[in-house]
Amino acid sequence: MVKELSGVRVFVADGAVGDDRDAVQLIADAHYGHQAVWIALPAEKLGDDFFELRSGRAGAIAQKFVDYHMRLAVIGDITSRVAASTSLADWVRESNRGKNLWFVPDLETLAERLQDGQ
């Protein structure tokens, strides 16, 4: 489903992203099928390994978004995961300072950030 959030086309994904191949397929669907510039993906669709940074899965998936110039918003409450891992907390904080990968609790917060031009 595509939503216009603060004038930006956002593809709200509902399928699981298990690896970087799934990420590429999702990016292609969002870009070519929906002309979206952002993908909003529920955190639970990324699986537990994504949040275990040592698995390498988060890096591989995030790199595909960089490679294909697509922005990703991970949607949902990940506070317990962040509290349990200093490295994850650091990565989330740094990502949220950037322009390409954000971790936000809900679509309303994403819309606010997009409106603010962050």
N, C-alpha and C positions, 0 to 999 in steps of 0.2 A: 504494500500500500504506500502511496506517495502522499505526503502532507506538505503544505506550504507553511513553513515556520518562519515568521519574520521576513517573508519574501524570499526564502531560500527553499529550494526543492530538496526534501529529505525523504529518502526511501526507508520506510520502517519495516525492517526485516523480521521474519518470524521463523525462519529455518535455522537449524544448528550450523555452526561453523566449527568443524572439528580439526581442520588443518589449513595450510596455506592454499591448497587447491580449492577447497570450499570457499575461501576468502576471494580468490580470483573469480570464481563463478558468481559469487554475490556481487562483486564489483562490476562485472560485465552486465549482469542483470539490471543493476541500479543505474548504471551509466547509459547503456545502449537501449534498454527497455523502458526506462523511466526518466531519462535526462536529469537524474539527481546528482547533486554535488556533495551531499552528505548521506551517510548510512547510519541509521539509529538501530542498534542491535541490543536486545535485552542481554544483560550480563549472564543469565543462566544459559543462554544459547551458545556460550563460549566454552562451557564445561570447566571443571575444576582445574585441569592441567594448565589452562590459560593463566590462572592466577598464581600458579607455582612457577615463578620466573625461571628457576633452574631447569625446567623442562624444555625451555627454548620455544615453546609453542606461541607464547605471546609475541616474542620478537619476530618469529617467522610470519605470523599473521599481520602484525603491525607493519612490517616491511613491505608486504604486498600493497597495502593501502598507500604507502609512500611511493612505491614504484609506479603505481597506476594513477597517482594524483587524485585519489579519492579520500575524503575525510570520514572519520569514524567517530561516532558517539556511542559509548557503552552506557546503556541505560539501566539503572537499578541501584539498589542499596548494597554497596560492597564494604560498608564500614567494618564489619566483623573481619573480613579478609584483610583489609588494610591494617587493622589493629593487631593482627597476628603476624604481620610480616613487614619489617622495616624496609626491605628492598622494594616490596610492592608499594608501600606508602610513598617512598621516594619517587618511584616511577609514575605513579598516579599524579602526584603533585607536579612533577616536571611536565608531564603530558598536558595537564590542565593549564599550564602556563603558555603552551604553544597554540598552534592554529589548526592542527591536523588530527589530533586524537584527544578526545575529552571523555572523562568519566563523570556522568551527571545522574542525579537520582531519578529524573523523570523528563518527559518531553517538554513540560512547561519550563523547566530550568534550561533545557537546550534552546528553546525559543528565546528566552531572555538573553542568553549568551550570544546567540546569533544577532539579536537586535542590538546588543551593545557593541557588536562588531569585534568581539574578542576572538 
